[in-house]
Amino acid sequence: QVQLVESGGGLVQAGDSLRLSCAASGRTFTSYTMGWFRQAPGKEREFVAVTNWSGGVSYYAYYADSVKGRFTISRDNAKNTVYLQMNSLKPEDTAVYYCSADQNMLPTPQRSNPAYYGYWGQGTQVTVSS
């Protein structure tokens, strides 16, 4: 089992920045796909960003069009942590943000589909006021 714990959410104003963290613990794998999804009230969970790696080498970072150029996904191997740096936040970014992981190297288009991820965190609320 893999445990994922998100942190870093909060209430900010439009144009501000936040950095979300996702700390992974438990069973480890040599290959991972780790992503961020979000879910606003009354809406389906949607893809935000994903990264994957194998043997310590990162292979890609991929973003939803709605966050491209504003959000950056990164990882710290030593801390087993994945980050989501969110800049120029907009009110439409308001949602619960979830960290996800899978031990497979998910290809396109699976990597943007929440159904293919085996592990999830509990979520952290991000609220952006106008």
N, C-alpha and C positions, 0 to 999 in steps of 0.2 A: 504494500500500500504506500501511496504517496500522500502526504498532507501538504496542503497549500494554505497559506495565511496571508491575506492582503492587508495592507495598511496605507495610510496617506490620504484618504479621502477627506472631504470637508466642504465648507461653504465658501465660495469665492465670488468675485465680481467678474463680469465679462472682460476679457483681455488679460486676466491673471493667469498664473501658471500653478500647476500642482505636479507632484511626482508620486505615483503609486508604486508600492513595492509588493512583491509576492515572494515570500520565503518558502522554499520547498524543503521537506524533511521526510524521513522514512526511507523506503526502498529507492535506490538510485539506479539509473540506467546509463549506458554509454551513449545512447542517442535519445534525444528529446525533441518534441515539438511543444513549445509553450506559447500560449496566446492570451490575449485580453479580449473579452467580450463585454458588452454592456446591455442593460435592459432598463428601459424607461417604463413608467406606469402605463399599463394597457397596451404595451407593444411587445413584440417578440424579441428574444435575445439576438443581438446583432454583433457581427464581427467587428473588431477594432484594429488589432495588430497581432502579428505572430512572428516568432523567430524559431529557428531550430538549429541543432548542432549535433555533431557526432565526433567522438574522440577529442573533444575540446575545440573543434573547429566549427565556427558559425557558417551556415550555408546561405541563409537568406533572412531578410526582414521584409515583411509584406504588410501593407496598410490598406484599410478601407479608404475609398476616395474621399469620404467626408472628413478624414483626419490627416490625410497626406499633407506633409509640409508643416504640420503643427505638432504632431505627436511623434515620439521616438521610443522605440522599444530597445532595451539593452539588457545585458546580464552580467553578473559578477559570479564567476565560477567558484571563487573561494568562499563566498557567502551563500551559495546555492540560491541566489535571489535574481529575479527578473524585475526590471523596472519599466514603468511607462511614464515618460516625461511628457506632460501635456502643457503646451503653450497656447497663447491666444485663445483661451477658452471662450466658448459661446454658450448662451442659454440652452441651445439644442444639444449640448454635450451632457446635460443633466441626466443622470442615470445611476443605477447600481452597477459598478464595474466588477467583473469577475475574472479571476485568473484561472487558466486551464492548462492542463498538461497531458501529454500522451507519450508513451515510450516508442511510438513509431515515428518515422520521418514522413509526416503526412504530405502528400503531393497536392498540387492544385487539382481540383477545387476543394478537396477534403479539408485543407488547413483552415478554411474560413467557415466551415460547417460545424457547429457545436456538437452535433451528434457523434462526431468522430473522436472526441476527447474523453479520456477515461477518468480524469481527475479534475475536481473543481474546488475552488476556495469558497468561502462563505459570502464574499462580496463586500465592497466598501462603497458608501454613498458619496457621489460627487454632485454638488448642487452649484450651478452657475447662475447668479442673478444678473439681471440686465440693468 
